Amino acid sequence: MGAQPPDALASDEELHFYRAVEDAFAALRGTIFVFNPRDFALLQGWWRSGVPLGAVMAGLGEVFERARQRDADPPSSLTYCRHAVHRHAKRLAAAHVGGEMPGAVRPAGPALAALAAAVRDARAAWDAQQAVACALESLAQAIEGLPADAPPAALEATLEQLEGAALEALLAALPPGEREAVQRAAGAGAPEAGVSAEVAERSRRALQARAVRERLGLPRLELDHG
């Protein structure tokens, strides 16, 4: 854990929340990283307020993606992600108009459970690789922690950002040989010369995400994925 350790009476679930976020932040930065006391206080506040792990991970993914798009340095503190996390948590907590889910919309609970189960099925093949297995378990728990009664559009937006952050973390967790194979597979589908640098980078990232999913046997994180 970071500079300020959690209370000795913290539950295993709470400790996992802290470690999952800290590990994801480090993976997205691409460096070993521990939170400072201010960051940990923010993280602890999210836990105590009941912010879903999926909302936190999605917020991190959103902020790091924006930094990449601007070719800016990656965030060096969790505080840079607080607004994005708040937006995802607020969207997920938003009540439906009239307080009830429209009858034409299927409940999201079974779809979220199926996604979490698919992630755990993928994890079974990677138990020998602790970093990969832990990242997959964190992803499964983040999916399970999403509120099934949230508006489907909010869930889809959060799942999209959660997927981006998780795939970055999983790529970093892969053993070097596996990581290089994924990157070669992504490079093999690179766009032809003449496209803009922005388009080329978007294409590379999309191909890399697909290569990570295929290597790990992961589904797209979508409510209607199957």
C-alpha positions, 0 to 999 in steps of 0.5 A: 500500500501507499504512504498512509497504511489503512486501518488495521481493522479494515476488511479484506474487501476494503484492502482489495479496493485500495490495492486494486486502485493503486495497482491500476494507477501504477499500471496506467503510469507504467511505473511503480507508484504508491499513493501519498497521504492526500491520495490515500485520504481521497481513496479512503473517502471513496470507499467510505462513500460507497463509490463502486470500484468500477467507477474509480477504475473507469475514471482513471482510464478516462483521465489517462486516456485524455492525457495520452490524446494530448500527448501530456505527462500521465497524472502523478496523483489520484487527485487528478482523477477525482472529477472523472470518478465523481462523474462516473459514480454520479451517472451510476447513481442517477435514478431513472425517470419516474424512479423505475426502469422502463419495462422495455429495458432488460435488467442489467444484473444478469449481464453484469454477472455474465461478464464477471463470470467470463472474466473469471473463466479467463483468469483460470488460465492465468493462475500461474501468473499472479500479476495477471490473475490479480488484475483479472480478479480486480476487473471481475470484482469491479464489474460485480460492484457496478449497480445493476439498477443504474441507467443502462447508458451509464453502465455502458459508458462506465464499462467502456472506460473500465475496459480501457483501463483494465486492458492497459493494466493487463498488458503491463501485467503480462510476462515480457514475452507475452507482452511483446507477442501482443504488441507484434500482433497489434503492429501487424494490423497497422494502418497504411502510410499516409494517415494522420498521427492521431488516426494511426495512434487510435488504430494502434490502440484499438488493435492492441486492445483487441490483441490483449482481449484475444490473448486473455480470452476476454469478452468485450465489456458490453451489456449485450456482449453475448 
